[in-house]
Amino acid sequence: MYTNNKLAKSIRLALMFGAAATAVTGAAVAQDDEQQEEERAERVERIQVTGSRIQRTDMEGALPVTVIDRESIELSGEISVADLLRNTTFNSAGSFRPQSGSSAQGVSMINMRGLGSSRTLVLVDGRRLTMSPSTGSSQDLNAIPMGAVERIEILSDGASAVYGSDAIGGVINVITRRDFSGVEATIGAGQVSVPSEGGDRENGSVVFGSASDTTRIIGGVSWNKREIIFENAFPWVQPGASTYGNNFINFQDGGTYAVPGGCNEENFFESADGSRCLYNFNATNANEASTANQSLFVKADHQINDDWSFYSNASIAKTSSFGRYAPAPDINHPVFYDNLLTPTDSYNNPTNPNAWFYDPNNPNAVTYDPTVVGPLAEVAIYHRFAAMGNRDSDVDNENLDFLMGFEGRAFGMDLDFGWRRVRNKTYEIGNGYLAAQTAWSNVNNFNPGYCSDGTFDPDSCRFGYDVQNPSDNPQNVLDAGVVTTSRISSFDINEIYGSAGFDVMEIGGGMIQGFVGIEHREEIYADIYDSQSAAGLVGGSSGSSAGGDRDVTAAYFEFLLPVTYDLELSLAGRFDDYSDYGSDFSPKVSFRYQPMDNLLIRGSYGLGFRAPTLDILTQQRSFSADSVNDPITCQAFTGGTSDVCQINAFVIANPELESEDSTQYSFGVAYQPTDWLNFTVDYYNIQIENRIRAISSQQLINLARAGEALPPGTEVNFDAQNRIVSVTRGFVNEGDLDTSGIDVNLRTNFDFGSAGRLVNNLYMSHMLDYNLDGGRNLVRDPGVPRQRININNSYMYGDFTFAWNINIIGNQFNTVTADANNPDGVVRAGHIGTWTTHDLQASYEAPWDGRFTVGVQNAFEKLPQFGTSAAARGSRDYNFNLYNAFGRITYVRYTQRF
């Protein structure tokens, strides 16, 4: 297939190889220039750049694409695709990473433009990575083996017209190795400086490749591992303070009190005013869960004849994670459990004068005082079941991905068709969780040794315990109160596809190229919790099973129109039909204008969409006790109109959910003023409408009380006294999100001859605006930095390579509070400083085809800023998604080629 006429080809070649490559002189040579140029052009391998289906010789096209090649990957010092992408400038506000206590414990995500991980599409060799079974709505970067990666292309523009759903914030395309001969083995290890224990890492890979005249095969194994870090190992960590220690609600007066003597156990402590008995959850938990990846991959292609070839890719990836969270917290409140309140005659009821706390036979007895515990009443106890041990979660994920297809030329078209099968399954086992019915029955029925006639006979009348102290539980009582939870999730894909590329007709700038294709994908999702968890009978855990399947059929087209030798237009569109909710059409137009050999102007405009995911379309109805402020209801429950009270809420799958829509446009320039300098500047603007988001009970109540219409599929039910009976909530289509910004890439390349070569790369993402529902600009609010910058410097001298990478996360305000007198309606205060880290690396190429590498990330041990507001740090000591607290990471690596 001919791309353009001969003059256009020579321009392309000049850009690819440099002007000197075509600067030949002499009459004898000149007469053959044209023929040689055309033959040479046909030998140039055209590539398919992320964001377009049409292959071309130009890497710098109409859309902004950033390429992280294999050399840059190795210079980064990262051992996983997840960590590599987390540190790019496009991960504007940070992204989710493995952490204990999460339903997505072992998952790593990417969140381009701060729009959410479900609005960034991740591809592997141009095919979408399957959704993580743990989330059902986002993709797990841990499933991609680092050793298999050749390069990563980041399209910082919308691409629903090419790839369909989710490609709103951008597209990450991981290109795996293809052309490789021989064997390459790599092994490495690293150690963190903070804390002094935990967090050590190791990695390795073995890649092999072989080729004949007709057949190529490449394969290998890859692994990486990072140890768990326990929270109490960090030197700055303070005791966590959880109300779920030993406290109770008195249902007679509505007050909350501390259990007398309840702070005498390990890791329990009194609040500053002595009114509560709290639990230090930081004594045992590990926010930084361990991660491990092991994978095997094979790629092969065989040239059947001059026109047709067969290709096949297969990979098996297993990721594992271990997490530990503090012992199970629970409360036997009637909104959670029926008939489990601690009765007035229970020896574990602090309002009962005969409770074991006050028994003179108890060596730690305290004095009964109704002013301290309230009047005699049934109580609900906030308790941390520390005696039953920590909650441990083991998560194992297995991803099997097999693809085969044929490429060839027939009927004047370049054809490609194939079949793909993905089986992605996650097994999660939780230990140390609470068998709530049994555990609370043991609490309520505890008898330290009183007989029915009122006498005390611990030998004959004791129930359940060996000594007069519920904290000293016999093993059979502990075993009865503990339950092992399980969760088995899967997300499978069956896919067939076919496409055809062809020439249409010759116009002013060359040949119009066309491309059409079809895809049919079956998605099968299941997220099954054990029956006790699903029924809400397990304390310290929750979960609602979900599951279903759907078919997605898509047809798409793309045309490249060389209007003149300098101007190209691209027209693309895609129609996606979903069997469960409806269909979407996504068009896009882009242009590439090159008025000079060293200047390129580009722009695009397109529509995109995100389909509602199977997890939220199929989740089973589940109960939730939501805390709200509703004066009428809370006055009836607590006696105060300004109080917060709990209401019955039911979380459902919303059958009326639709896809969300996006409008995107971009404009940029790429300029190379000299041989040693080139740069690109691109502006982006993204507008999302009909946003898919979860709505809270409080938001629904506010709408109902104001007489406004509720989003479809939601309800607020009132009784005859206008009190809330229940709320039905879930995901809805509501609201807008707008963001805009500028991306800059500046590259210099200095060749000093025998003195070596210096290459510098600057990447900057500058956010101009980020707002919800037309509100104020949220840029520089806590967690939304205006800028992320990477400066990569490498110096090559003989067999040595030295790298210095600088990573910058911009500053933010610490607090944002409402203020009607301010033009923005808020007052911003405090300062979270710019976070700058420095990575250093040195490599030596040994004469026996080996390479030694030593390096250090965050060489000056920069730590995140602590003591920030809750809005800035979330539930951790710092913003867990945006920063890490590993301190200095020192690593070594050795590579041997055969």
Stockholm file with secondary structure:
# STOCKHOLM 1.0

chainA/1-898         MYTNNKLAKSIRLALMFGAAATAVTGAAVAQDDEQQEEERAERVERIQVTGSRIQRTDMEGALPVTVIDRESIELSGEISVADLLRNTTFNSAGSFRPQSGSSAQGVSMINMRGLGSSRTLVLVDGRRLTMSPSTGSSQDLNAIPMGAVERIEILSDGASAVYGSDAIGGVINVITRRDFSGVEATIGAGQVSVPSEGGDRENGSVVFGSASDTTRIIGGVSWNKREIIFENAFPWVQPGASTYGNNFINFQDGGTYAVPGGCNEENFFESADGSRCLYNFNATNANEASTANQSLFVKADHQINDDWSFYSNASIAKTSSFGRYAPAPDINHPVFYDNLLTPTDSYNNPTNPNAWFYDPNNPNAVTYDPTVVGPLAEVAIYHRFAAMGNRDSDVDNENLDFLMGFEGRAFGMDLDFGWRRVRNKTYEIGNGYLAAQTAWSNVNNFNPGYCSDGTFDPDSCRFGYDVQNPSDNPQNVLDAGVVTTSRISSFDINEIYGSAGFDVMEIGGGMIQGFVGIEHREEIYADIYDSQSAAGLVGGSSGSSAGGDRDVTAAYFEFLLPVTYDLELSLAGRFDDYSDYGSDFSPKVSFRYQPMDNLLIRGSYGLGFRAPTLDILTQQRSFSADSVNDPITCQAFTGGTSDVCQINAFVIANPELESEDSTQYSFGVAYQPTDWLNFTVDYYNIQIENRIRAISSQQLINLARAGEALPPGTEVNFDAQNRIVSVTRGFVNEGDLDTSGIDVNLRTNFDFGSAGRLVNNLYMSHMLDYNLDGGRNLVRDPGVPRQRININNSYMYGDFTFAWNINIIGNQFNTVTADANNPDGVVRAGHIGTWTTHDLQASYEAPWDGRFTVGVQNAFEKLPQFGTSAAARGSRDYNFNLYNAFGRITYVRYTQRF
#=GR chainA/1-898 SS CCCSCHHHHHHHHHHHHCGGGGCCCCHHHHTTHHHHHHHHHHHSCCBCCTTCSSCBSCSSCSSCEEEEEHHHHHHHTCSSHHHHHHTSTTCTTCCCCCCTTSTTTTCCCCCGGGSCGGGEEEEETTEECCBCTTTSSSBCGGGSCGGGEEEEEEECSCCHHHHCTTTTSEEEEEEECCSCCEEEEEEEEEEESSSSSSCCEEEEEEEEEEECSSEEEEEEEEEEEECCBCGGGSTTCCCCCBSCSEEEEETTTCCEEECTTTTCSTTEEECTTSSCEEECGGGTCBSBCCEEEEEEEEEEEEECSSSEEEEEEEEEEEEEEEEEECSCEEECCTTTSSSCSBCTTCTTCTTCTTSGGGCTTSTTCCCCCHHHHCSSCCEEEEEECGGGCCEEEEEEEEEEEEEEEEEEEETTEEEEEEEEEEEEEEEEEEEEEEEHHHHHHHHHHCBSSBCTTSCBCHHHHCBSCSSSCTTSCCHHHHHHHEEEEEEEEEEEEEEEEEEEEEEEEEETTEEEEEEEEEEEEEEEEEEEECHHHHTTCEETCCCCCEEEEEEEEEEEEEEEEECSSSEEEEEEEEEEEETTTEEEEEEEEEEEEEEETTEEEEEEEEEEEECCCHHHHHCCCEEEEEEECCHHHHHHHHSCTTCCEEEEEEECCCTTCCCEEEEEEEEEEEEEEETTEEEEEEEEEEEEESCEEECCHHHHHHHHHTTCCCCTTCEEEECTTSCEEEEEECEEECCCEEEEEEEEEEEEEEECGGGCEEEEEEEEEEEEEEEETTCCCCTTSTTCCSEEEEEEEEEEETTEEEEEEEEEECCBCSEEEECTTSTTSEEEECCBCCEEEEEEEEEEEETTTEEEEEEEESTTCCCCCCSCCHHHHTTSSSCTTTCCCCCCEEEEEEEEEC
#=GC SS_cons         CCCSCHHHHHHHHHHHHCGGGGCCCCHHHHTTHHHHHHHHHHHSCCBCCTTCSSCBSCSSCSSCEEEEEHHHHHHHTCSSHHHHHHTSTTCTTCCCCCCTTSTTTTCCCCCGGGSCGGGEEEEETTEECCBCTTTSSSBCGGGSCGGGEEEEEEECSCCHHHHCTTTTSEEEEEEECCSCCEEEEEEEEEEESSSSSSCCEEEEEEEEEEECSSEEEEEEEEEEEECCBCGGGSTTCCCCCBSCSEEEEETTTCCEEECTTTTCSTTEEECTTSSCEEECGGGTCBSBCCEEEEEEEEEEEEECSSSEEEEEEEEEEEEEEEEEECSCEEECCTTTSSSCSBCTTCTTCTTCTTSGGGCTTSTTCCCCCHHHHCSSCCEEEEEECGGGCCEEEEEEEEEEEEEEEEEEEETTEEEEEEEEEEEEEEEEEEEEEEEHHHHHHHHHHCBSSBCTTSCBCHHHHCBSCSSSCTTSCCHHHHHHHEEEEEEEEEEEEEEEEEEEEEEEEEETTEEEEEEEEEEEEEEEEEEEECHHHHTTCEETCCCCCEEEEEEEEEEEEEEEEECSSSEEEEEEEEEEEETTTEEEEEEEEEEEEEEETTEEEEEEEEEEEECCCHHHHHCCCEEEEEEECCHHHHHHHHSCTTCCEEEEEEECCCTTCCCEEEEEEEEEEEEEEETTEEEEEEEEEEEEESCEEECCHHHHHHHHHTTCCCCTTCEEEECTTSCEEEEEECEEECCCEEEEEEEEEEEEEEECGGGCEEEEEEEEEEEEEEEETTCCCCTTSTTCCSEEEEEEEEEEETTEEEEEEEEEECCBCSEEEECTTSTTSEEEECCBCCEEEEEEEEEEEETTTEEEEEEEESTTCCCCCCSCCHHHHTTSSSCTTTCCCCCCEEEEEEEEEC
//
